[in-house]
Amino acid sequence: MTHDTTRENARHGPSYGTLTAIWCGLLVLTVVTVGVAGVDLGFWNVVVAMAVATAKAALVVLVFMHLKYENWVFKGFVLMTFAILAIFIGFTFFDTAYR
Amino acid sequence: MTDTHKDYEGAKLGMWLFLFTEILLFGGLFVLFAVYMARHHEAFHMASRHLDVRMGAANTVVLITSSWLAALAVAALKRGQDARARGLTLGTIALAGVFLVIKYFEWSAKFRHGLYPGSEHLAAGPPGEAVYFAMYYAMTGLHGLHVTVGMGVLGFAWWLMRTGRCTRADFVFLENGALYWHLVDLIWIYLFPLFYLVG
């Protein structure tokens, strides 16, 4: 049963119901991010905003962009891209923060 | 009829490779924004108050919804529901238009208040504020350009479906167009909190 559903998803992509659930999740997270911004958490405002944005990005990439249903080649490439981006951002901050 | 070789996986992987270059393009601008924000924290905080959070939030909802419609369009075409796929694609394009109209009103309000690159108001204020608005126009402008291109790509996908060249059996053009559209949504997901909320 589970196996059949997985194969069905691989061929057709996620169902209308799954896509709609993800859309609702994205709307809820948007409300959360606007709500949290109204509370003064100091430095943690940035952390929370970026964490919520990343959760939203993960939903879009995994389900809307079908990455969850792709083979390891696609998953590996996406992971590599974000690793490169993290190195890019991280090393820039090592440089600018300790000047 | 000629026997053309179609490589579905290759076409999709090619699209993803292009999207990676887009991620790194915007990634560079995000790094620039983050470093300047760390350097001019107070000025960025004050400058971000000039933005209208309601308009930014409305545009977030519009773009998320358009992305949902694009994903539904791909699902519909894969199930052979051609008319529904075409309608959903048109819906995506219409919401992209709504996004640009809201953006137009936002930008023109900023211009009326003298908040544009090189304006006297910004020249008189702290340098961090001018940097904030330079980044605001550069990043939302480049993003807006991507929205316009996305409308064109999805419009072409609609035309291919209409003329029977993008079908249940060969749907990769719509799928790649939708991938591009989701990336446009993805970038906005980060732009919105950075410019409207964090500062």
Contacts between the chains, C-beta under 8 A, distances in Angstrom:
chain1	res1	chain2	res2	distance
A	11	B	78	7.5
A	12	B	75	6.7
A	12	B	78	4.7
A	12	B	79	6.2
A	13	B	71	7.9
A	13	B	74	6.2
A	13	B	75	5.4
A	13	B	78	6.0
A	14	B	71	7.6
A	14	B	75	6.9
A	15	B	75	7.2
A	16	B	72	6.3
A	16	B	75	6.1
A	19	B	68	6.2
A	19	B	71	4.9
A	19	B	72	5.7
A	19	B	75	6.4
A	20	B	68	7.3
A	22	B	68	7.4
A	22	B	71	8.0
A	23	B	64	6.7
A	23	B	65	7.0
A	23	B	68	3.9
A	26	B	64	4.7
A	26	B	68	7.7
A	27	B	61	6.7
A	27	B	64	6.5
A	30	B	57	6.8
A	30	B	60	5.3
A	30	B	61	6.5
A	30	B	64	6.8
A	33	B	192	7.9
A	33	B	193	5.6
A	33	B	197	6.6
A	34	B	53	6.8
A	34	B	57	5.5
A	34	B	197	6.9
A	37	B	53	7.8
A	37	B	193	7.3
A	37	B	196	7.9
A	37	B	197	3.7
A	37	B	198	7.5
A	45	B	197	7.6
A	45	B	198	6.2
A	46	B	198	5.2
A	49	B	193	4.0
A	49	B	194	7.6
A	49	B	197	5.6
A	49	B	198	5.3
A	50	B	190	7.9
A	50	B	193	7.2
A	52	B	193	7.3
A	53	B	189	5.3
A	53	B	190	5.2
A	53	B	192	7.9
A	53	B	193	5.4
A	56	B	189	4.9
A	57	B	186	5.5
A	57	B	189	5.6
A	57	B	190	7.3
A	60	B	67	6.6
A	60	B	182	5.5
A	60	B	185	6.1
A	60	B	186	5.4
A	60	B	189	7.0
A	61	B	182	7.7
A	61	B	186	7.0
A	63	B	71	7.6
A	64	B	67	5.8
A	64	B	68	7.4
A	64	B	70	7.6
A	64	B	71	4.4
A	64	B	178	7.9
A	64	B	182	5.0
A	64	B	185	7.8
A	65	B	179	5.8
A	65	B	182	4.9
A	73	B	13	7.1
A	74	B	12	7.8
A	74	B	13	7.0
A	74	B	16	6.3
A	77	B	13	7.7
A	77	B	16	6.3
A	77	B	17	7.5
A	77	B	20	7.1
A	78	B	16	7.2
A	78	B	20	7.9
A	81	B	20	4.5
A	81	B	23	5.8
A	81	B	24	7.4
A	82	B	23	7.9
A	84	B	24	7.2
A	85	B	23	6.5
A	85	B	24	6.7
A	85	B	27	4.8
A	88	B	24	7.6
A	88	B	27	6.1
A	88	B	28	7.8
A	88	B	31	6.4
A	89	B	27	7.3
A	89	B	30	7.3
A	89	B	31	5.5
A	89	B	34	7.0
A	92	B	31	5.1
A	92	B	34	7.9
A	92	B	35	6.4
A	93	B	34	7.5
A	93	B	35	7.5
A	93	B	38	7.9
A	96	B	35	5.2
A	96	B	38	7.0
A	96	B	39	7.7
A	97	B	38	7.5
